[in-house]
Amino acid sequence: MINDILKEVEQYNTIIILRHRNPDPDAIGSQTGLAAILQEVFPQKNIYVTGIDLPVLNWIGQMQAIPDSTYKDSLVITVDTANARRIDNDGAYKNAAEVIKIDHHPNVDPFGDLNWVDDTFSSCAEMIFSFTEEINNFQLTKEIAAKLYSGIIGDTVRFLNGETSYRTLITSAKLAKTGINISEISLQEDQMSLEVARLEAYILNNVKITDSGFGYIIIRKDTLDKFNLNDGEIDHAVPLIGRIDKVKTWIVVSEKDLNRFRVNLRSKSISINGMAEKYGGGGHPLASGVYVGSIDRVKELITDMDNLNKEKLKA
């Protein structure tokens, strides 16, 4: 598959790499990492990374603004994006000559003309590293290694979650061998602003935990606005509820716009991506997301998540 992708890249002068909306370190790391890799291999080609700029993740890599006309006769590669509706693009990518999908989520929407999807990988960044090992005489730079390492520890929560495997650790060791500052990268992903710290305090003071071990919090727009968060900063607080020993699954519901709720679903061992799909979202068995259009629908999701836990307790 990797050779097939390289053959396609060879045919185009312009390659545009996209990722999902509300990007995380894996999305940015795999997107900018792949761009840097392809630029090393094909220095004569025009290679772009684009999407909504998220300053909180600029330390991994920054986006570029390109006109819609750039997509004509181009090759688009999407990374870390399970379904087409999550692509961080206004639809201009549909004018590309070809779309390649590279992803590590369950392949519920094979929207690419060519699809390299493997959900046994911990992260898309881990997939991109395996891509480099198939390129003859490719020399991995510290710059590329730092981007991919950032993606891996972002999606595995610094090797904490169940997707971490022997391959993940071997890959990370090979990236570390380039001389990147792994401590600095981990600290960068771990640190938070004072505003996020106050949000976390609010979450711990207001989280509700059911008898089944399901934890949840709903943060309405008027409350969220008081924390003055930058785009993407709320994601830092999502793992927090899972640190409580009684909690088995949890959700963080944030009302970013009036009656438009973003729901982050997380689990320690119970598969929850089916629940996300039921409500129009998706993701990994232990980490998924969905947007919900009403508070009543949010309450239905809360009931369903609690019932899911109860079913697992009976099993």
Summary of the structure (lengths in Angstrom):
residues: 315
radius of gyration: 19.6
end to end distance: 39.9
largest distance: 60.3
contacts: 1056
relative contact order: 0.11
helix: 44%
strand: 19%
